[in-house]
Amino acid sequence: MGLFSSLTIGTRGLFAAQLGMDVAGQNISNADVEGYSRKRLNMTADYRYDGQFGQMGFGVDVVSIDRLRDTLIDQQIRRQNREVGYFEEIDGTLEQIENIFTEPGETGLLNHIDEFFDSWHELSLDPEDMSARNIVRTNAEILTDVFHSLSGELSDLRSNRNDKIARHVDRVNELTAEVYNLNIEIGAVEIDRQNANDSRDRRDVLLKELSKLIDVDVIENERGMVTVTSAGQMLVSPEGYRRLETTTVTRTDADGANFHELGIRFVDSKKEYTPISGMINGLYKSRDEIIPEYQEQLNELAVALAERVNEQHEQGYNLMGYSGISFFDPSATGASDIAVSAAVRSDLQNLAAATAGEANAAPTNAFAAGALDFGTPPTALSKTNTLPATGTDVARNVVRDSVIVRSGATTLTENVDYHVDYANGTIQMLHGGYDGSPITVDFRYRTGSFSGPGDNANAVAIAALRNELTMAADPLGNYTNTFAQYYSSAVGKMGLDRNEAASNLETREFLVEQYETDQDAISGVSLDEEMAEIIKFQHTFSAAARLISTTDQMLQVLMNM
């Protein structure tokens, strides 16, 4: 060993100190970059064998630049992150449903149901008052509009889940493609036993984002390349990656509306893919279970309300003495199409505030053509061409729209072929073309008679529906809830579901935060620590330079001898 060896040792010290400064500077520059792992210079003492003294120091050897990171903690973060993504979507969906229903509040459905029944109570105080009748119709129309609005917003929210699924699938494809490209880059660098530190950092960031969208399992091979699987299906491997695409299936809901259901499959095999967790799975849960559950409850409430009000309304008399008039359109299938009936919309007199007797079906009766009197009882209908029949009690209060007239096998048309006076129970053929032809008439009539426009008994009965048990049948078929109780129960369950989802989300976020804190303690950049490293390498560099300078002076002396 000689002076030239000292020069080599000093030079290697300079190089190591300079590289150490570069690494510390890189750490400081990226201290605020998400996913960056601090780097450390891995150095070891070099030596040579000397015949007289054995191993002799030959300066410092820079072995590698290492990335400080715990891969096991990364695995834990990915496992919890998929639960965070899942509960984020569940909680977000329930929050939007709460915002749609706006309960409790003046604009909520429950308030409008109360106002609807309140207006019937006000009508019962003065059943002839056209203003009170108009308030009933107006409140009913507002109520149906609220049903339509709630149904439409729930449908829009459900469709929005499809849109988010499509966007997330696009992002999954972007992430898997980039992870594969980083696989290639890392494999090419580390094949020579070098470290692809920054590429690994970038890949970990992508895998973390991917784990929030779907469930992922990551396995790394000896070359540093990863295989990513989800729901038992391979997404990324050292050899390639698989793209996903969306499919659409049109399904018909219970209310007859069509819904376009988005699915996911692999582009290459066309095999269906369904993640078992993550944001996409949360969107599936929201779209296929949570939102339809509240849609179904809303539809049940709308149909039950229409049916029960119609059932009572049809038993009453309008101001003209007619019965059998539906208040709501009986063809309604749910909240999306519940509507006030055409009869009530067209004429306020058709609100049936007065009471009526029981409805009875008359047997089929054959008559000669002409003016026909329905007679009481129905079997005693007289065959006369005069109105009314002398000595025959008339079957008054015929149920509206219940009359069916046939001439042989042909069903005739009301107000085209014949006219019915429902209050007085008479029928009149409108032209003579049926004289001498056999006529059969089916109809329903009510016992009792119209008590006059001041009768309020049916309005009272409809108002009382508010407090009757009309919903949620038990196993024995007995109803257990009023309209308000049923709806309040649904709203209450929504609140409990939201609390549960929010609690689960908070727990998972806390766990991720704890794991990230543990990871930051290992891989996070401390500016104070890096400044200490800079000072250390600065002194090392100065000392190595002094060694070179001193050795050079010694060589000059030696050369000048």
Sequence and secondary structure as in RCSB ss.txt:
>XXXX:A:sequence
MGLFSSLTIGTRGLFAAQLGMDVAGQNISNADVEGYSRKRLNMTADYRYDGQFGQMGFGVDVVSIDRLRDTLIDQ
QIRRQNREVGYFEEIDGTLEQIENIFTEPGETGLLNHIDEFFDSWHELSLDPEDMSARNIVRTNAEILTDVFHSL
SGELSDLRSNRNDKIARHVDRVNELTAEVYNLNIEIGAVEIDRQNANDSRDRRDVLLKELSKLIDVDVIENERGM
VTVTSAGQMLVSPEGYRRLETTTVTRTDADGANFHELGIRFVDSKKEYTPISGMINGLYKSRDEIIPEYQEQLNE
LAVALAERVNEQHEQGYNLMGYSGISFFDPSATGASDIAVSAAVRSDLQNLAAATAGEANAAPTNAFAAGALDFG
TPPTALSKTNTLPATGTDVARNVVRDSVIVRSGATTLTENVDYHVDYANGTIQMLHGGYDGSPITVDFRYRTGSF
SGPGDNANAVAIAALRNELTMAADPLGNYTNTFAQYYSSAVGKMGLDRNEAASNLETREFLVEQYETDQDAISGV
SLDEEMAEIIKFQHTFSAAARLISTTDQMLQVLMNM
>XXXX:A:secstr
  HHHHHHHHHHHHHHHHHHHHHHHHHHHTTTSTT   EEEEEEEEEEEETTTEEEEEEEEEEEEEE   HHHHH
HHHHHHHHHHHHHHHHHHHHHHHHHH  SSTTSHHHHHHHHHHHHHHHHH TT HHHHHHHHHHHHHHHHHHHHH
HHHHHHHHHHHHHHHHHHHHHHHHHHHHHHHHHHHHHHHHTTT   HHHHHHHHHHHHHHHHHS  EEEE TTS 
EEEEETTEEEEETTEE  EEEEEEEEE TTS EEEEEEEEETTT  B   SSHHHHHHHHIIIIIHHHHHHHHHH
HHHHHHHHHHHHHTTSB TTS B   SB TT  STTT  B HHHHH GGG   B    EEE   EEE SSEEE  
SSGGG    SSSS TT      BBTT  EEEETTEE  BTTTEEEETTTTEEEESSGGGTTS EEEE EEESS  
  TT  HHHHHHHHGGGS  EEE TTS EEE HHHHHHHHHHHHHHHHHHHHHHHHHHHHHHHHHHHHHHHHHS 
 HHHHHHHHHHHHHHHHHHHHHHHHHHHHHHHHHT 
